[in-house]
Amino acid sequence: MKQRKDHFIHFLSSINERIIGDRFFDTVLIMTLLVILLFMDHTQILTGIIYLLIPVALLLGFVRRSAIYWSLLSFFIIVGFIPLLLTADNHIYLTVYWILAIALSMFVAKPIKSISFNARILIGLCFAFATLWKLLSPEFLDGTFFYFTFLTDDRFFRFAEIMGGISSEMRVLNLEVYESLKNSTNRMESGSFQGSSRLVNIAVFMAYWTVFIEGLIAISFLIPERFKFSKWRDLPLLIFMLTTYPIATVRGFAMLLTVMGFAQSTNHNMNMRVIYLLMFLAIPLFSLPFGDVILGIMNYFGIGF
């Protein structure tokens, strides 16, 4: 067992030396540019900026490493982002903060150290505020949030069907009730959703698991690096991504977290760079219809929960 572990560590180290090596800083910048290009919410202004400025930096290294370039990019993105302030997903805000952190880091004597520090703190603060919100929200802690999401969010339909026993007919009825309530002008109108006791239990478990793992990430990323617990901070973050994004396929947030995780991995465990990089490349696979495949296999063999 120890020999296999040593071989695995050697494998990671060799990839880190051959593929990343001195190109670590450049790799962080390229990964960030790809996230902006592929997953940034677009207004008309942002679309022009993104498709004009990003390809230039991806092709030209001296542009990519320019403080002036990142200053202009962050300025235009912030200006273009203003119309989205009330409608953008949470991870878009984090993307803007990350772009600004890179731009500011370009002006210090040790930009790599600055980017690493900012990545760690941004991840920690993101999960700290997320955990605080969940702890202050009774409808989250009692499982209501997850239960409602499983029944009405199309990203979770397959999970609810496979794990919670929610049939296609029940899903259609739930969507009809949801649309009726959403479009109603009567605030007193109510509706009944079709669910299952098993899905209720899953929702409660997911609520407590989410608070636990996100709180663990917040603590491990925010405590000073001199504490031993900080050295293990990558593990809860990777567990969170592996248990969250195959179900809730928010690829933009997942890829941003891998970029920031990659960026903060300079000091404590360089082999983690390779794992984050592999995760970055694997995340698009999360969008494949694994739920359909699993459901098809279950139906073929007559398996049911």
N, C-alpha and C positions, 0 to 999 in steps of 0.2 A: 504493500500500500504506500509506504513511504517512498519507494522507488518511483512509483507512478506519479506521486505528487511532485517529486523532484524533476521528473521529465516534463510535467506540465508547466512548472515554473520556468524551466529552461526554454521551453517552447515559447512562452510569453515574452521572456527576455530577448530571445533571438528576433522575434517579430518587432519588438519595440526598438531594437538597435538597427535593424535593417530597413524597416519601413518608415518609422517615425523619426527616431534619432534626433538629429539637429533640426529637423523640419517640424518639430512639435508646435512652435509658435505659428508657423504657416498653416499647419493642419487645423489648429483652432480657428483661424480666420476663415479658411475655406469651408469648414463645417458650418460656421455661423452664416456665411454668405449663402450657402445652400438652403439653410433653414429659412432665411429671409425670402429667397427666391421662390421656394416651393410652398411655404406655409404662412407667410405674412398676409393678414387680411388686407384686401386691396380697395382703396378708393381710386377715383380717376387719377388723382395726383400721384398716389403711391404707385400705381401700375406703371406710369411712365418713368418714374424715378427708379423703380426696381429693375425694370427690363432694360434700362439704359446704363445704370451704374454698376449693377452686380456683375454682368458678364465681363465687363472691362477688368474688374478686380480679380475675377476668377482666372482670366487669361494672363494678366500682367502682374508679376510678383512685386515690382517696385510700387505699383499703385496700391496693391493689397496691403503693403506694409507702411503706407503713408498716413501720418497723423492728420494731414489736411483732408485726405480722402474720407477717413472715418468721421471726421468732424462734419464734413458736408453731408455725408450719408445720414448721420444721426440727426442733423438739423432738418433735413428734408423729410425724413421718416417721422419725426416728432410733429412737424407741421402737417404732414399728410395724415397723421394718425388722429388729429384733433376731432374730425367729424365722426370718428368711431368710438369716442370716449364712453358713450352710454350703451353701446351695442357690442363692443369687442369682447371676445372670450378672455378669461383671466390670463391665459398664457401669452396673449398678445402684449399685454402690459409688461409681463416679465421679459419678453423679447426686446421691447423698447428699452427697458432698463439695462439689459445685457449689452445692447448696441452702444448705449451711452457709456457704459462702464469700459468697453473696449476703446472707444474714442478718447476718453480721459486718460486711460492707461498708456496710450501712445505718447503722452507728453512727459512721462516720468522716466527716471534714469533706468529703471528695471521693469519694463512693461510686462514681461512674462510673470514676474512675481506679483505685480499689481493685478493682472488679469486672473491669476490663480486665487488670490485673496478675495477679489470681488465675486468670483464664481462661487466660492464656498459660502460667503456671507449671503449672497442672493438666494442660493438654494435653502440655506438655513432659515432666513427670514420668510421666504415663500411658504415653507411648510410650517413654520411657527404660527403665522397668521391664519393659515388654513386650519391648523389644529385648534387654535383659539376660537375661530368662528364655529367650528363643529361642536366644541364643548359648550358654547353659549347658545346652541340651537337645539331645543328639546325635540323638534321634529326630525333632527338628524340622529340624535342618540337613541330614540325609540324605534328607529328603522323606517319611519314613514318616508323619508326622503328617498332611500334606496328602493323601497317597495313601489312607490309611485313611478320612479325612474324606470324600473324593470318593466312596468306595465305600459309605459307611454313613449319611451325613447327607443327608436328603431335600432340603435347601436346595441341594445341589450335584449332584443327580441329572441335571438337564438339561445342566449344564456338562460333567459326566463323559460323558454320552451323545454330545453334539455334538463336544466337543474330544478326548475320550479314547477314543471308540469303544466305550463300555460299553453293550451292548444292554439292553433291558428284561428279557430272560430272565436275563442275568448279574446285573442289579440285584436281581431277586427271589431268586436263589440266594445272593447276598451278604448280603441281609437275613436269610435263614433261618440262615445260618452265624452271623451277628452275634447274633441273638436266642438261638441255642443256646448260644453262649459266654457271653453275658450272664447267662443264667438257670442256667447250670451251677454245681454246687457243687464240681466237681472242678477244682482249680486247674491240674492238669496237662493238661487237655483242650485240644486244638488244633483249628484249622479252616483250610481253604484258601479264600481269596477269589479270585473271577474278576476279573482286571484286564487291563491291556495295557501294553506297553513304552512306548507313547506317553504314557499317563497317568502312568507313573513319571517320565518326563522332564519333563512338565508340573509334577508335584509338586515335583521338585527345583528347577526354575526358580522356582516360586512361593515356595518356602522362602527362597531367596537374595534374591528381589525384595522380599519382605516385610521381611526383616532390613534391607535397604538403605533402603527408603523410610521405615520406622518409625524407624530410626536417624537419618535425615536430618531427620525431623520433630522428634525429641527435641533434636537439636543446635540446630536453627534457632530453636526456641521457648525454649530454656533459656539460650542465650548472651545477654549484655547487648545492649540495643537499639542501643548506639552502634556495634556491628559491622555492616558492610554486609550480611553474610549473613543477619542477623536480619530485614532488610527484605523478604526473599524467602520468609519462612517460610510464607506462605499457599499458595504454589504446591505444595510437596510434600504438604501436608495435603489440598488439593483433588484432587490426583492420586491420593492414597491412597483417598479416598472414591469417586472415579469408577471406580477399578479394583477396588475391593473390594465395595461394597454392591450393585451390580447383580447380583453373583454370590452373595455371602453376604448375604441380605436381613435384616440385623439393624437394622431401622429405628430402634429406640430409641437405639442407640449412634450411628448415623449422624446422627440429628436432634440429639442432644446435642452432638456435635462441631460441627455447624453453628452451634448456639446459642453455644457457647463461642468458636468461631472468629469469629463475628459480634461477640461482646462484646469481644474483644481487638483488634479492628480500628480502634480509635479514633485511635491516634497516628500510625501509619506510612503507611496508605493507606486513606482513607475510602471509596474506590470499591469496595474489597473487601467492604464491608458489603452492597452490593447483590448481589454474587455469592453470598455466604453466604445471604442472604435467599432468593434464587431457588433455591438448592440446598435450603434448608429446605422450600420449597414443592414441589420436584420429587421429593424422596426417596420420598413415598408411591407415586409412579409406578414405583419400582424393584420393587414387589411384583407388577406386571402380568406375565402369563406370556409375557415376551419369548422365553424359551427354547422354549416350545411353538410360537410363531409361526415362529422361525428353523428349528426342526426340521421343521415342516410345509412350509416353503418348500423346504428341502433335499430332503425326500422327494418333493415334487411334481416338482422338476426333476432328481431322481436324483443329487443332489450328495452326496458323501461325502468324508471326510478319509482 
